[in-house]
């Protein structure tokens, strides 16, 4: 590379996509060397431990070099892509992450692809709506993929206030422009192709309008790949290698750490859900569209119980050591998705009404399955719930979500024989609740008291009135 080229090529680093993540995996490249790119044009898709994120370009210019192939994991702060902007700069590079605000930098943030409309996302994944709320200073925030104002060289869009007032045109969910060479497919179809291991570029024109690749095309290609593997003798040996990457790899590492560091124990209780279901029916009779599901009602009762048993809403800190409890209840909800297990977080669940809690649950579950949630919506839980009853399981022992102190497992609600009044056998809708807990934080008696209190509220939810 010549000196002239050195002065015009910007090196864009792997950004910190939130909550101090250490690395990201390249899922797919959306540009190739030699392609012309504009500001905010998606460059690639990166997958973190929590979500898939399209990374926009902070520069306009020509792609010189890509770093990392699909499936490769890159540490945060290492080079991701080189773009020749055609405009010289003193350093020849601009960081993808800045350590802090730069004096004189424009404080107005650019809206980043994937962020909530009207907000910006900083390097810790926190929403920003203007000045830095934590310091009260009107400083230049650190943006995902952008760094601070001083880090953006010539060739980049420096009119940040104009960009905020005039957001980039919304990309339609249809095919990408043909001049980019990117196959025509809607985002859900691209997600399905990545899940099934299908290369869209190898499919050619799809069966949809204007050659758009459809879900049926992807399923057909996946079936063909499976048949081809069998024809090549892939199944003759009785073995098959399945790479573990992305969310599944990080989940595996997280589970290993939880089992290695947390001396967990568990206790279970069978609970009669008759009155809770009756309450649900009464709410539906008044509002046919009521979002108050049995699970949402259970979570509302859970937040009240955790207030009375704060050691279950806590974490064990090695330095000290000490037990750190939390006033806020940030509920993590274990959710199965095509990419693996993710845990969307209902923040400040203790302050939500049952209806608001139910709506937030539905929103997060849908976003988790489609990969549309931000890293901030997938981190920061203080207590996790695993609703394996939704999968048809009657019981199970969940793994504590490190570094939390406890997790609640909820089995299926089914009509079962149940003893009432000491000796009378009846059929009631029951479910088994299981609490796995960190034995360093609380002992069995405290965990049992928590679970018993929760069960009592489920069996007689009218006692909620006593706490109002």
N, C-alpha and C positions, 0 to 999 in steps of 0.2 A: 504494500500500500504506500503511495507517494505521500509527501508532506501535504500536497494540496488536498488529497483525499482525506488525510487525517483531520484537516481543518473543517471538513464539511460533513463527516460521518458522525452521527449521534448514536451512542450505545445505550439502549434502553434495558434496564435491569429488571429481574423478576420482582414484582412488587409484593409487599406484605399485604395480603388480602384480608387481614383482620385478626384481632385477638392474638397477636404475636405468633402466628403460624411460622414455622421454620422453613417449609419448602412447599412446592406445588408440582403437580404432574402435568406434562403436556398431553392434552387429550387430542387436539387436532390443530393443524395450522390452516389458516384461512387465506394466507398470502404466501407467495413464493419469491425467491430472489429474482430481482428484475422487475417485480410488480411496482406500479405507482400506487402510493397510498395517500390518503388525506387524513386530516386531524379527526380523531374519534372513529375512524374506520376500524372495525374489529380486526385484530391481527391473528389471534389464536384463542383457543379455549383452554383454560387451566383448571385443573381439579385440585382442590385442597382436601383437608380431612373432612370438610363439611359440605362443600358445594362446588358446582361447576360455574365458572365465570368467564365471560367473553372479555378479553383484554383489549381496550381501544388504544389506538396510536396517539401519542402526544405530538407527533410530528407529521408534516407533509413532506413527501419526498419519494425516494426509490429504495426498495428493500435491497440491502447489500448482502446480508447473511442472517440465517436463522441459527439459533443455538438450541439444541435439544430436539430429539425425535419424539413422535407420539409414543406415549408409554414411559418416557424418561422423566425422572424426578429431578428437579433443579432446586438448589437451595435459594432462599430469598436473598436478593442482593447480587446474584451472579448474572452475567449477561444473558439476555433473552433474544434480542434482535438488534441488528445494526441498520440504521436508515440514513441514506445520504440526502440531506436537505438542500444541498447546493449552496448553503450559506455558512461561511467560516465562523468558528468560535474559538475562544482562547484555549479551551481544554480538549476540544474534540469529542467530548462525551458529556452526557447529562445523566445524573443518577435517577433510577426508578424510585428510590426511596430517599427522603431527606430526613436528617436527624431532628430537625426542628425548624421553626419559622425563621425566615430570612428578613432582616431589617429592610423595610421599604418594599417588601413584596406585596402584590395586589391581594387584599384579603378576601375578595369575592371568589368562591370556589366554582370550578367547572362541574357541571353535572356529569357523572360518570355512568357509562352503560351498566345496567344492572342495579343502579341505585334507586331508592325510592324517589319518585318525582318530587321536585322542589327541595331536595336535600342533597348534600354531598356526603361522601363516606371517607373518613380519615383512615390512617394506617392501622388504627386499632379497631376499625369496623364500626365506629360510633357515628350516629347521624349528626350532621352539622346543619344548622339553618342560618348561620351568619357568623357572628363573633364567637370566639372560643368560650363556651359556657363555663368551662372548668376554671379558667383563669380570669375571665372578664376582659381579657385583652383582645383587641381586634387584630389578631395576628394572621399570617398566611398559613392556613391549615395544610397538613400533609395529605395529599390526595392519592388514592389508589392509582398506581401507574403514572403519576404525574410529577411527584415531588413538589417542591414549593415553586413560587413564581420565578425565583432566580435560577432554578434548575432547568427551565425550559428554554432551549436555545432558539436561534432564528430558524424560521421555517415552521415553527409551531404556532398554534393559534394563541396569540397573547391577548386578544380582546376578551378577557374573561367575563367582564360585566355584560358585554354584548351577547356572549354565548349563553349566559344564564337567563337573559331576557328573551333570547331567541334560540330555544333548544334545537338541536339537530333534528331533521325530519325523522319521524318514527319509521323504522324499517317494517315493512309489511311482513307477515308470516309466510309469504309465498317464496318463490324461488329467488336465489341470489342472482344479481346481474350476470349475464352470460359472459361479459367481457372479463370477468375475474377468473373464469375457468372453474368456478365452484359449482358443483352439481345442484340442480334445482330440487329443493326439498324444504318442507316446513320444519321449524325447530323441533317439534315432538318426533318427527320422523328421523331427524338427525340423531336425536337422543336415543331412539330405538335402535338405530343402526350401530351406534357406539356400544350399546348394551349387548347386542347380538354379535358383535365383531364383524359387521358387514362394511366393506369399503364402498361408499357411495360413488366415488369417482370411477370405480370399475363397472358400475351398472349401466352407464350410458343414459339414454333418455328413458324416463319413467312412463308409466301408463296414465298419468294424470294430465291435466290441461297443460299445453305447451311443454310437454315432456317432463313435468314435475314428478319426482319419485314419490310414491305413496307407501303407506304402511304395508299394503299387500305386496308391493315389490320387494320391500326389505325382508318380510317373512319368507317370501319365495327364495330369495338369495340365501338366507340363512339355512333353509331346508336343503338347498343345493350344496352348500358347504358341508353340512352334516353328512349328506349322502356321499359326497366326494371323499370325505375322511374315511368313511366306512369302506368305500371301494378301494382306497389305497392301503387297506389293511390296518387302519388306525384302531379299529375295534377288535381285530383278530387277536391282538396281544392281551386284550382285557384291561388296558391302561389308557389313560388320557391325561395330558398335562394341561392344567387350567391356570394361567398366570393370575397371581393375586396382586392387583394394583389399585391405585386410587383409594376410594373410601374403604373398600374391603381390606386392603393392606393396612390402612391406618386403624381400622376397627380391630383387626387382629393384634396389632401392637398395643392398642389401648387396653384390650382385654387381658393381654399378658401382664401388663403393668398392674392392672387392678388386682389380678390374682396373686401377683408377686408381692405387692406392697400392703394390701388390705387384708387383715385377718378377719374374714367375714363369718357371720353366723346368721341363722334365719329362724323365723317363727311364722306359724300360719294360723288362720282362723276361718272357719266356715260361717258365713253371714247370711241371714235371711233378708232378701231384697224386696219382699212383698210390699212394704210401705213405701219404699223409694220408688218402685214401679207405679204404685197407686198415685203418688205425688206427680210423677211424670205424666200419667194419664189425665190428671186434673188440669195440669198446665196446658196440655194439648187440647182439652175440651174448650178452654178459654181462648186459645190461640192455635189454630190448626197448623200454622207454620212455625211453631215453637221449636227453637234449637236446643231445648233442654233435654238432652239425651241422658240415659242412666249414667254413662261415663262422665258427662259434664257435671251432673249432680254429685257424683262421687268425688270428683276433684274439688268441687266447692266445699264439701265436707272435709276433705283432706287438708285444705288450706287452714281451716279453723282448728283442726286437730294439731297441726304443726305449730300453731301459735302457742298451744298449751304444752307442747313437747319440743322445745327449740333444739334440743341436742340431736334430734333427727334431721334438722335442717341446718347442717353444720359441715365442717371439714376438720380433719386432723392435720395439724401443722407440725412437721418434724422439728423445725427450729424452735426451741423452747424446752420441751414440746408443749403444745397447747391445743385446746379445742376452740375453734372459732365458729360462733353461731351467727346467724343472719336474721335480721328483722324482716327483710323482704323474702318472699317465697317465689323463686323463679322456677317454675315447673318444667322439667324436661320430659318430653313425651316420646318414648321409643317408637319409631315409625319404620316399617319395612318399605323399601323402595326398590325399583329395578337395579339401582346401583349399589344396594346394600343398606345396612341399618344407619339411619340418621336420627338425631335427637333435636327436633325443633323445640324452642323454649317459649313458654308463656310467661312473660315478664310481669312481675308485681301481681301475681295471680290473686294474692290476698285482697287486693283492692277492686277486683272485677266482680260484677254481679254474675249470677248464673248464666243469664242470657249472653252477656258479653264474653264470658269465658267460653261458652259453647261456640259462639261465632269465631272466636280467635282459634279455637281448636280446629274447626273446619278449614279455616284459611291456611293455617300452618300445615295441616295434613296434605292439603291439595298442593301447596307450594313445595313441600318436601318430595312428593312423588313426581312432580314435574321438574324438579331441580331449579325452581325459581327463587328460593329463599337466599337472603344475604348471609354472609358469615355471622353477622351480629345476631341474626334470628336462630342460629344454630349453635350458639355458645353461651356460657354464663349461667347454666342451670345450677340450682342449689339442692334440688331434690328431683329424682326421676321416677317416672311411672312407666311400667311395661304392661300394656294391655294385651297379653297373649290370649286372653279369652276371645278377642276379635278374630283370632286365627283358628278358633275352635278348640283350644286347649283348656282343660279343666284346671290344671295347676302346673306350677313350675317354680324353679328357684332362680330369679334373675341375678345377674352379676352387678355388684355395686358400681355405679358410674364414677370412676376416679375423677376428682378427689373428694367426691361427696361422701356423706356419712351413711346414707341409706337409700334404698330403692324399694318401691312397692310394686309387687306383681299382682295383677288382677286376672282371675280365671273367668271362664264363661259362666253366664247366668243361665241356669237350666232348672226345670222342675225336678226336684230330688226328694227322697224321703228325709224328713226333718223332725226331730223331737221337740215339742213345745210343752210348756206347763209341767216340765219335769218328767212326764211319762207318756205323753200322748204323741203318737206317730201320725204325721200329716205330710202331704206333698206341698212343698213350697219352692219358689224360685230362689235358689241359693247360689253363692259363688264363694270360692276360696280366695282369701287375701293373704299374700305372703310378703313379709318384710325381711329383706336381707340387709344387714347393718354391719358397720365397722365396729368390732368389739373393743377397739381402743377408745372409741368415742362414747359408747354407752354399753351397759350390760344387758343381759337378757330380760331382767325385770323391767327396765325402762322401755325397751322395745316392745315388750308384751303389753305394758300399760298404754303405749301409743296405739298399738293395733286394736286393743280392746276398746279404747275410747272411740276410734274410728268406726269399729263395728257397731258400737252402741248408737252412734249417730245415724248410720245407715238403717238400722233396724227401727229407729224411732226418730225420723228427721224432723218431726214437729218440735222436738226439744231445741231446735235452732232458735225458736222464739225466745228462749230463756237468755240467749246471748245477745239479743238485739237491744 
